[in-house]
Amino acid sequence: MADNMDMFRKLSEHLILIIISFLPFKEAVRTSVLSKRWRYIWRETRNIEFDERAFVDFRESQEMQASQRRGFMDFALQRIQNYQGRDIDKFQLTLSKPENFHGDIQRCISFAITHNVKGLGLDFSDPTWAEDNLDNHAALFDLPLNVYGHVVLESIKLFSCNFRNSDFMNFRALKQVSFGWLELSLSFIEALSKNCPLLESLSLKKCWNLDHLEISGQNLRLKSFVADNCSLISDEIVIDAPYLRFFKYSGKMAHFEIEIHRSHMEEADLDFGIEFEPYEGIGTDLYNLLNQLYPIKILTVCSFMLQFLPLGDEPVRMGFDMRIKHLTLKTSVHPFEFIGIRFLLNSSPYLERLTLDIGPRRIFGGYRPPVRVNFSRFWLERSIKYKCVKESLKVVEAKGFKGTMHELSLLAHMIIYGRVLERVDITVSKEEGGNGGNENRYREIANAMLEFPRASPILQISIK
């Protein structure tokens, strides 16, 4: 420790400031306790974030929250008034119920513009708004006119903050764009793709009034696209992005048409958890979606996909070997998900890491498995073995473990047959369960796995 402190004493204040600027704003403030020399350096950090959640307790009364929010804005105004730096890289303001603070917000934004900010984030959404339904909320703030002249912006995030579509096209240097809780039009998205030639990342969260989603452009450089619970008039998503590396979709099942360059695509996250009415042929549509995303290396899927993916023409596996190295399953480890899990394991012979994100999921009644199966012995059948488990799987993570028989059986299969398995990391759930289940009980059950026979001589099992 003493040697480390001696090293820091040798650094110039300019170097210390550069180091602090790489930290989140909250962590940068904490460096003030390290020594007298560090006490005020954080005030010059080039990344400034003001988040009301550090001040406002949403469990309190509305009157108390209003008082806490006023204290938060006073803190933010004092900080920008005492700011001693020059240009800033990022300015982020998170404030729900902005209607009583328009003048203060204008001052904060003007401060950022005056200091030649490169990344501007304004989030006025209410944390009480539900993210998993289709309710729309009118934007609570309008982007000030002086922002449109700041054409050097490279990143912008607007949540519940209206803007002028035509003036937004001034920002031709944008590389990252994130919209949330806003009404958008397809024509605007098309114009954005055309007028922002450097755009690499586009994220849409809880946006509505889009006829459908279409992301394309002759010179499109987009590498990351996120569509998170957006409301589409027609459930159609068209993506023609040759450089796309990351795709995340959350929402109702849609008709996908995806054109990508196979040498670039790396990761997909697919969540149809709000879907209520699966239709005939949905298994084939899910199969085709995975086919269009080939050769992704990292894949996250939801319980809905586990239940309905095998109901297409191919109930056992994809017609080709997927290149997935890391597979994350959002699952309740319910029997109706088993055939979907088997489908993906069969299709991923090069899998190295399997993550089980265990929690409550919507299980659809009336499920009919595409093949005859004994769910009670599904993971105990010795005749069913997976190439990835025997030859490539190195790490298994189980998050939210509650020690059900199905969870134990699935993990036991990995431990007993995983010949090259190096780690099984189990994080027990903190939730109270039925039949007196609690964290201590879940840990007790998890400890029993330490006695399971192991195919891999180097396997380490950790329980957190």
VEXDREN-2710 file (C-alpha; in Angstrom, 1 decimal):
% VEXDREN-2710
k/r/px/py/pz
1/MET/0.0/0.0/0.0
2/ALA/2.8/2.4/0.9
3/ASP/4.6/1.7/-2.4
4/ASN/1.3/2.4/-4.3
5/MET/0.9/5.7/-2.5
6/ASP/4.5/6.7/-3.3
7/MET/3.7/6.0/-7.0
8/PHE/0.7/8.2/-6.9
9/ARG/2.6/11.0/-5.3
10/LYS/5.0/11.0/-8.3
11/LEU/2.1/11.6/-10.7
12/SER/1.5/15.2/-12.0
13/GLU/-2.0/16.6/-11.4
14/HIS/-2.5/16.6/-15.2
15/LEU/-2.0/12.8/-15.2
16/ILE/-4.2/12.3/-12.2
17/LEU/-7.0/14.2/-13.9
18/ILE/-6.7/12.0/-17.0
19/ILE/-7.0/8.9/-14.7
20/ILE/-10.0/10.3/-12.9
21/SER/-11.7/11.2/-16.2
22/PHE/-11.9/7.5/-17.1
23/LEU/-13.9/6.8/-13.9
24/PRO/-17.7/7.1/-13.5
25/PHE/-18.5/10.5/-12.0
26/LYS/-19.6/8.9/-8.7
27/GLU/-16.2/7.1/-8.4
28/ALA/-14.3/10.2/-9.4
29/VAL/-15.9/12.1/-6.5
30/ARG/-14.8/9.4/-4.1
31/THR/-11.2/9.9/-4.9
32/SER/-11.3/13.1/-2.9
33/VAL/-10.8/11.1/0.3
34/LEU/-7.5/9.7/-0.8
35/SER/-5.4/12.7/0.3
36/LYS/-5.4/16.4/0.6
37/ARG/-3.9/16.7/-2.9
38/TRP/-6.7/14.7/-4.4
39/ARG/-9.5/16.5/-2.5
40/TYR/-10.6/18.9/-5.3
41/ILE/-9.0/17.4/-8.5
42/TRP/-12.3/15.5/-9.3
43/ARG/-14.0/18.9/-9.9
44/GLU/-12.0/19.1/-13.1
45/THR/-13.0/15.6/-14.4
46/ARG/-14.1/15.6/-18.1
47/ASN/-17.0/13.2/-17.5
48/ILE/-19.8/14.8/-15.4
49/GLU/-22.9/12.9/-14.4
50/PHE/-25.7/14.1/-12.2
51/ASP/-28.2/11.4/-11.3
52/GLU/-31.2/12.1/-9.0
53/ARG/-31.2/8.5/-7.8
54/ALA/-28.3/9.3/-5.5
55/PHE/-30.6/11.9/-3.7
56/VAL/-34.2/10.9/-4.2
57/ASP/-35.8/7.9/-2.4
58/PHE/-38.8/6.9/-4.4
59/ARG/-40.3/5.1/-1.4
60/GLU/-40.9/8.4/0.3
61/SER/-43.9/10.7/0.0
62/GLN/-44.2/12.9/-3.0
63/GLU/-43.6/15.9/-0.8
64/MET/-40.3/14.4/0.5
65/GLN/-39.2/13.4/-3.0
66/ALA/-39.8/17.0/-4.2
67/SER/-37.6/18.3/-1.4
68/GLN/-34.9/15.8/-2.2
69/ARG/-35.1/16.6/-5.9
70/ARG/-34.6/20.3/-5.1
71/GLY/-31.5/19.4/-3.0
72/PHE/-30.2/17.4/-5.9
73/MET/-30.6/20.3/-8.4
74/ASP/-28.9/22.7/-5.9
75/PHE/-26.0/20.2/-5.7
76/ALA/-25.7/20.0/-9.5
77/LEU/-25.8/23.8/-10.0
78/GLN/-23.2/24.3/-7.3
79/ARG/-20.9/21.8/-9.0
80/ILE/-21.1/23.4/-12.4
81/GLN/-20.6/26.8/-10.9
82/ASN/-17.4/25.7/-9.2
83/TYR/-16.1/23.6/-12.2
84/GLN/-12.5/24.5/-12.9
85/GLY/-11.8/22.5/-16.0
86/ARG/-12.0/23.4/-19.7
87/ASP/-13.6/21.2/-22.3
88/ILE/-15.7/18.2/-21.1
89/ASP/-16.1/14.8/-22.9
90/LYS/-19.5/13.8/-21.4
91/PHE/-22.4/15.4/-19.6
92/GLN/-25.3/13.3/-18.2
93/LEU/-28.3/14.6/-16.4
94/THR/-31.0/12.2/-15.0
95/LEU/-34.0/13.9/-13.5
96/SER/-37.6/12.8/-13.4
97/LYS/-40.4/15.3/-13.0
98/PRO/-38.4/18.1/-14.7
99/GLU/-41.4/20.5/-15.0
100/ASN/-40.4/22.5/-11.9
101/PHE/-36.7/22.9/-13.0
102/HIS/-36.8/24.2/-16.6
103/GLY/-34.5/27.1/-15.8
104/ASP/-32.0/25.0/-13.8
105/ILE/-31.9/22.4/-16.6
106/GLN/-31.3/25.0/-19.2
107/ARG/-28.3/26.3/-17.1
108/CYS/-26.9/22.7/-16.9
109/ILE/-27.2/22.2/-20.7
110/SER/-25.7/25.6/-21.5
111/PHE/-22.8/24.8/-19.2
112/ALA/-22.2/21.6/-21.2
113/ILE/-22.4/23.4/-24.5
114/THR/-20.1/26.2/-23.4
115/HIS/-17.5/23.6/-22.4
116/ASN/-17.7/22.0/-25.8
117/VAL/-19.2/18.7/-24.7
118/LYS/-18.8/15.7/-27.0
119/GLY/-21.4/13.4/-25.4
120/LEU/-24.7/14.7/-24.1
121/GLY/-27.2/12.6/-22.1
122/LEU/-30.6/13.9/-20.9
123/ASP/-32.9/11.4/-19.1
124/PHE/-36.3/12.8/-17.9
125/SER/-38.1/9.4/-17.8
126/ASP/-39.9/8.4/-14.6
127/PRO/-38.4/5.3/-12.9
128/THR/-42.0/4.2/-12.0
129/TRP/-42.9/3.8/-15.7
130/ALA/-43.2/0.1/-16.4
131/GLU/-40.8/-1.2/-19.1
132/ASP/-42.6/-4.4/-19.9
133/ASN/-46.0/-3.1/-21.2
134/LEU/-47.1/-1.0/-24.1
135/ASP/-48.1/2.2/-22.2
136/ASN/-46.8/5.3/-23.9
137/HIS/-45.8/8.5/-22.0
138/ALA/-45.6/12.0/-23.5
139/ALA/-42.1/13.5/-23.3
140/LEU/-41.6/15.7/-20.3
141/PHE/-39.0/18.2/-21.8
142/ASP/-38.0/19.8/-25.1
143/LEU/-34.4/20.0/-26.2
144/PRO/-33.3/23.6/-26.0
145/LEU/-32.6/25.5/-29.2
146/ASN/-29.0/26.2/-28.4
147/VAL/-28.1/22.5/-28.6
148/TYR/-28.9/22.3/-32.3
149/GLY/-26.0/24.6/-33.1
150/HIS/-23.5/22.4/-31.2
151/VAL/-22.7/20.3/-34.3
152/VAL/-19.6/18.7/-32.8
153/LEU/-21.7/16.3/-30.7
154/GLU/-20.5/12.7/-31.1
155/SER/-22.9/11.0/-28.7
156/ILE/-26.5/11.9/-27.6
157/LYS/-29.0/10.2/-25.3
158/LEU/-32.5/11.6/-25.1
159/PHE/-35.0/10.0/-22.8
160/SER/-38.5/11.6/-22.6
161/CYS/-36.9/14.7/-24.3
162/ASN/-38.6/15.9/-27.5
163/PHE/-36.5/17.3/-30.3
164/ARG/-37.0/18.9/-33.8
165/ASN/-36.5/16.3/-36.4
166/SER/-35.2/18.6/-39.1
167/ASP/-32.8/20.4/-36.8
168/PHE/-31.5/17.1/-35.4
169/MET/-29.9/16.5/-38.8
170/ASN/-27.3/19.1/-37.9
171/PHE/-25.5/16.5/-35.8
172/ARG/-23.6/14.9/-38.6
173/ALA/-20.7/13.9/-36.4
174/LEU/-22.8/11.6/-34.2
175/LYS/-21.4/8.1/-33.6
176/GLN/-23.8/7.0/-30.8
177/VAL/-27.5/7.8/-30.5
178/SER/-29.9/6.6/-27.9
179/PHE/-33.6/7.4/-27.7
180/GLY/-36.1/6.4/-25.0
181/TRP/-39.7/7.0/-24.1
182/LEU/-40.3/9.0/-27.3
183/GLU/-42.6/9.1/-30.3
184/LEU/-40.6/8.5/-33.4
185/SER/-41.3/8.1/-37.1
186/LEU/-39.9/5.7/-39.6
187/SER/-39.0/8.6/-41.9
188/PHE/-36.9/10.2/-39.1
189/ILE/-35.0/6.9/-38.6
190/GLU/-34.3/6.7/-42.3
191/ALA/-33.1/10.3/-42.4
192/LEU/-30.9/9.7/-39.4
193/SER/-29.2/6.7/-41.1
194/LYS/-28.6/8.9/-44.2
195/ASN/-27.5/12.1/-42.6
196/CYS/-25.2/10.7/-39.9
197/PRO/-22.5/8.8/-41.9
198/LEU/-20.4/8.1/-38.8
199/LEU/-23.2/6.5/-36.8
200/GLU/-22.0/3.3/-35.1
201/SER/-24.5/2.7/-32.3
202/LEU/-28.3/3.2/-32.3
203/SER/-30.5/2.3/-29.3
204/LEU/-34.3/2.7/-29.2
205/LYS/-36.1/2.0/-25.9
206/LYS/-39.9/2.3/-25.4
207/CYS/-40.3/4.4/-28.5
208/TRP/-43.7/4.3/-30.3
209/ASN/-45.7/5.3/-33.4
210/LEU/-43.2/3.5/-35.7
211/ASP/-44.9/1.9/-38.6
212/HIS/-42.1/-0.7/-38.6
213/LEU/-38.4/-0.7/-38.1
214/GLU/-36.0/-0.4/-41.0
215/ILE/-32.3/0.2/-40.5
216/SER/-30.5/0.5/-43.8
217/GLY/-28.3/2.9/-45.8
218/GLN/-25.8/2.7/-48.7
219/ASN/-22.9/3.7/-46.5
220/LEU/-24.2/2.6/-43.1
221/ARG/-21.4/1.9/-40.6
222/LEU/-23.7/0.8/-37.8
223/LYS/-22.1/-1.8/-35.4
224/SER/-24.7/-1.9/-32.6
225/PHE/-28.5/-1.8/-32.8
226/VAL/-30.8/-2.1/-29.8
227/ALA/-34.7/-2.2/-30.0
228/ASP/-36.1/-2.4/-26.5
229/ASN/-39.8/-2.8/-26.1
230/CYS/-40.7/-0.4/-28.9
231/SER/-44.3/-0.3/-30.1
232/LEU/-44.6/-1.0/-33.8
233/ILE/-47.8/-0.6/-35.9
234/SER/-46.8/-3.5/-38.1
235/ASP/-44.5/-6.1/-36.5
236/GLU/-41.8/-6.0/-39.2
237/ILE/-38.1/-5.4/-38.7
238/VAL/-35.7/-4.9/-41.6
239/ILE/-32.0/-4.6/-41.0
240/ASP/-29.4/-4.2/-43.8
241/ALA/-26.3/-3.4/-41.9
242/PRO/-23.1/-5.1/-43.2
243/TYR/-20.9/-4.0/-40.3
244/LEU/-23.3/-4.9/-37.5
245/ARG/-21.7/-6.7/-34.6
246/PHE/-24.3/-6.5/-31.8
247/PHE/-28.1/-6.9/-32.1
248/LYS/-30.5/-6.8/-29.1
249/TYR/-34.2/-7.1/-29.5
250/SER/-36.8/-7.1/-26.7
251/GLY/-40.5/-7.0/-27.5
252/LYS/-43.3/-8.9/-29.3
253/MET/-42.4/-11.5/-31.9
254/ALA/-41.9/-9.8/-35.3
255/HIS/-41.1/-10.7/-38.9
256/PHE/-37.3/-10.2/-39.3
257/GLU/-35.4/-9.6/-42.5
258/ILE/-31.7/-9.2/-41.5
259/GLU/-28.8/-8.8/-44.0
260/ILE/-25.4/-8.7/-42.3
261/HIS/-21.8/-9.4/-43.3
262/ARG/-21.0/-12.8/-41.7
263/SER/-17.4/-11.9/-40.8
264/HIS/-18.6/-9.0/-38.5
265/MET/-21.6/-10.3/-36.6
266/GLU/-20.7/-11.4/-33.0
267/GLU/-23.5/-11.1/-30.5
268/ALA/-27.3/-11.2/-30.3
269/ASP/-29.7/-10.9/-27.4
270/LEU/-33.3/-12.0/-28.1
271/ASP/-36.1/-11.5/-25.6
272/PHE/-39.8/-12.1/-26.5
273/GLY/-40.9/-12.1/-22.9
274/ILE/-43.9/-9.8/-23.4
275/GLU/-45.4/-12.1/-26.1
276/PHE/-48.8/-13.5/-25.0
277/GLU/-50.1/-15.3/-28.0
278/PRO/-47.8/-17.6/-29.9
279/TYR/-49.1/-18.3/-33.4
280/GLU/-48.8/-21.3/-35.7
281/GLY/-45.5/-21.4/-37.4
282/ILE/-43.6/-19.4/-34.8
283/GLY/-41.1/-22.2/-34.3
284/THR/-40.1/-21.8/-38.0
285/ASP/-39.9/-18.0/-37.7
286/LEU/-37.5/-18.3/-34.6
287/TYR/-35.4/-20.9/-36.5
288/ASN/-35.1/-18.5/-39.5
289/LEU/-34.1/-15.6/-37.2
290/LEU/-31.2/-17.6/-35.8
291/ASN/-30.3/-18.6/-39.3
292/GLN/-30.1/-14.9/-40.4
293/LEU/-27.8/-14.1/-37.4
294/TYR/-25.3/-16.8/-38.2
295/PRO/-22.3/-16.9/-37.3
296/ILE/-22.9/-15.2/-33.9
297/LYS/-20.5/-16.2/-31.1
298/ILE/-22.5/-14.9/-28.2
299/LEU/-26.2/-15.5/-27.8
300/THR/-28.8/-14.7/-25.1
301/VAL/-32.3/-16.1/-25.4
302/CYS/-35.5/-16.0/-23.4
303/SER/-37.8/-18.6/-22.0
304/PHE/-40.3/-18.0/-24.9
305/MET/-37.7/-18.9/-27.4
306/LEU/-36.7/-22.1/-25.4
307/GLN/-40.4/-23.1/-25.4
308/PHE/-41.2/-22.5/-29.1
309/LEU/-38.0/-22.8/-31.1
310/PRO/-38.2/-26.6/-31.3
311/LEU/-41.8/-26.5/-32.6
312/GLY/-40.7/-25.7/-36.2
313/ASP/-39.7/-28.1/-38.9
314/GLU/-36.4/-29.0/-37.0
315/PRO/-37.2/-30.1/-33.5
316/VAL/-33.8/-31.4/-32.6
317/ARG/-31.2/-28.8/-33.8
318/MET/-30.3/-26.3/-36.4
319/GLY/-29.4/-27.7/-39.8
320/PHE/-25.9/-26.5/-39.4
321/ASP/-23.3/-26.1/-36.6
322/MET/-23.7/-22.7/-34.9
323/ARG/-20.5/-20.9/-33.9
324/ILE/-21.7/-19.9/-30.4
325/LYS/-19.0/-19.7/-27.7
326/HIS/-21.1/-18.2/-25.0
327/LEU/-24.8/-19.1/-24.5
328/THR/-27.0/-17.3/-21.9
329/LEU/-30.4/-18.8/-21.2
330/LYS/-33.1/-16.7/-19.3
331/THR/-34.9/-19.6/-17.9
332/SER/-37.0/-20.9/-15.0
333/VAL/-35.6/-24.4/-15.7
334/HIS/-39.2/-25.5/-16.4
335/PRO/-39.8/-28.8/-18.3
336/PHE/-41.4/-26.9/-21.1
337/GLU/-38.0/-25.3/-21.7
338/PHE/-36.0/-28.5/-21.8
339/ILE/-36.3/-29.3/-25.5
340/GLY/-35.3/-25.8/-26.4
341/ILE/-32.2/-26.1/-24.2
342/ARG/-31.4/-29.4/-25.8
343/PHE/-31.9/-27.8/-29.2
344/LEU/-29.4/-25.1/-28.6
345/LEU/-26.8/-27.4/-27.0
346/ASN/-27.1/-29.8/-29.9
347/SER/-26.6/-26.8/-32.3
348/SER/-23.6/-25.4/-30.5
349/PRO/-20.7/-27.9/-30.7
350/TYR/-18.1/-25.3/-30.0
351/LEU/-19.8/-23.9/-26.8
352/GLU/-17.3/-22.8/-24.1
353/ARG/-19.5/-20.9/-21.6
354/LEU/-23.1/-21.6/-20.5
355/THR/-24.9/-19.1/-18.3
356/LEU/-28.2/-20.0/-16.7
357/ASP/-30.1/-16.8/-15.7
358/ILE/-32.7/-18.4/-13.5
359/GLY/-35.8/-16.6/-12.5
360/PRO/-39.6/-16.5/-12.9
361/ARG/-40.7/-16.7/-16.6
362/ARG/-44.0/-16.9/-18.4
363/ILE/-44.7/-20.6/-19.1
364/PHE/-47.4/-21.2/-21.7
365/GLY/-50.1/-23.7/-20.9
366/GLY/-51.2/-26.3/-23.4
367/TYR/-47.6/-27.0/-24.4
368/ARG/-47.1/-30.1/-26.6
369/PRO/-43.5/-31.3/-27.0
370/PRO/-42.6/-32.0/-30.6
371/VAL/-41.2/-35.4/-29.6
372/ARG/-42.1/-38.0/-26.9
373/VAL/-40.1/-37.2/-23.8
374/ASN/-39.9/-38.1/-20.1
375/PHE/-39.4/-34.7/-18.4
376/SER/-38.7/-36.2/-15.0
377/ARG/-35.6/-38.0/-16.3
378/PHE/-34.7/-35.6/-19.1
379/TRP/-31.2/-34.7/-17.8
380/LEU/-30.5/-38.1/-16.4
381/GLU/-30.7/-40.0/-19.7
382/ARG/-27.3/-41.5/-20.4
383/SER/-28.1/-42.1/-24.0
384/ILE/-28.4/-38.3/-24.7
385/LYS/-24.9/-36.6/-24.7
386/TYR/-23.9/-33.3/-26.2
387/LYS/-20.7/-32.8/-28.2
388/CYS/-20.2/-29.4/-26.6
389/VAL/-20.5/-30.8/-23.0
390/LYS/-18.0/-33.5/-23.8
391/GLU/-15.4/-31.6/-25.8
392/SER/-15.6/-27.8/-25.4
393/LEU/-17.6/-26.5/-22.4
394/LYS/-15.3/-24.9/-19.9
395/VAL/-17.5/-22.7/-17.7
396/VAL/-21.1/-23.1/-16.4
397/GLU/-22.7/-20.2/-14.4
398/ALA/-26.0/-20.6/-12.6
399/LYS/-27.4/-17.3/-11.3
400/GLY/-30.5/-17.3/-9.0
401/PHE/-30.2/-20.9/-8.0
402/LYS/-33.0/-22.2/-5.8
403/GLY/-32.1/-25.9/-5.7
404/THR/-35.1/-27.3/-7.5
405/MET/-34.8/-30.9/-8.8
406/HIS/-34.7/-29.7/-12.4
407/GLU/-31.9/-27.2/-11.6
408/LEU/-29.9/-29.9/-9.8
409/SER/-30.5/-32.4/-12.7
410/LEU/-29.3/-30.0/-15.4
411/LEU/-26.2/-29.0/-13.4
412/ALA/-25.5/-32.6/-12.5
413/HIS/-25.5/-33.5/-16.2
414/MET/-22.8/-30.8/-16.9
415/ILE/-20.7/-31.9/-14.0
416/ILE/-20.9/-35.6/-14.7
417/TYR/-20.3/-35.4/-18.4
418/GLY/-18.3/-32.2/-18.8
419/ARG/-14.8/-33.7/-19.6
420/VAL/-13.0/-30.3/-20.1
421/LEU/-15.1/-28.3/-17.6
422/GLU/-13.0/-26.0/-15.5
423/ARG/-15.5/-24.1/-13.4
424/VAL/-19.1/-24.3/-12.2
425/ASP/-20.1/-21.0/-10.5
426/ILE/-23.3/-21.0/-8.6
427/THR/-25.0/-17.9/-7.2
428/VAL/-27.9/-18.7/-4.9
429/SER/-31.1/-16.7/-5.0
430/LYS/-31.8/-14.1/-2.3
431/GLU/-35.5/-14.5/-2.9
432/GLU/-37.8/-16.3/-0.4
433/GLY/-39.3/-19.4/-2.1
434/GLY/-42.2/-21.7/-1.5
435/ASN/-42.0/-24.5/1.1
436/GLY/-39.8/-22.4/3.3
437/GLY/-37.0/-21.9/0.8
438/ASN/-34.5/-19.2/1.6
439/GLU/-30.9/-18.3/0.8
440/ASN/-29.4/-20.6/3.4
441/ARG/-31.5/-23.5/2.3
442/TYR/-30.5/-22.9/-1.4
443/ARG/-26.8/-22.8/-0.4
444/GLU/-27.2/-26.0/1.6
445/ILE/-28.7/-27.7/-1.5
446/ALA/-25.9/-26.3/-3.7
447/ASN/-23.3/-27.7/-1.4
448/ALA/-24.5/-31.2/-2.2
449/MET/-23.2/-30.7/-5.8
450/LEU/-19.7/-30.7/-4.4
451/GLU/-20.1/-34.5/-3.9
452/PHE/-21.2/-35.2/-7.5
453/PRO/-18.9/-37.4/-9.6
454/ARG/-16.9/-35.3/-12.0
455/ALA/-15.7/-36.1/-15.5
456/SER/-13.1/-33.3/-15.4
457/PRO/-10.1/-33.7/-13.1
458/ILE/-9.6/-29.9/-13.0
459/LEU/-13.2/-28.8/-12.2
460/GLN/-13.7/-26.2/-9.5
461/ILE/-17.2/-25.6/-8.1
462/SER/-17.8/-22.3/-6.3
463/ILE/-21.0/-21.3/-4.4
464/LYS/-21.7/-17.7/-3.8
END
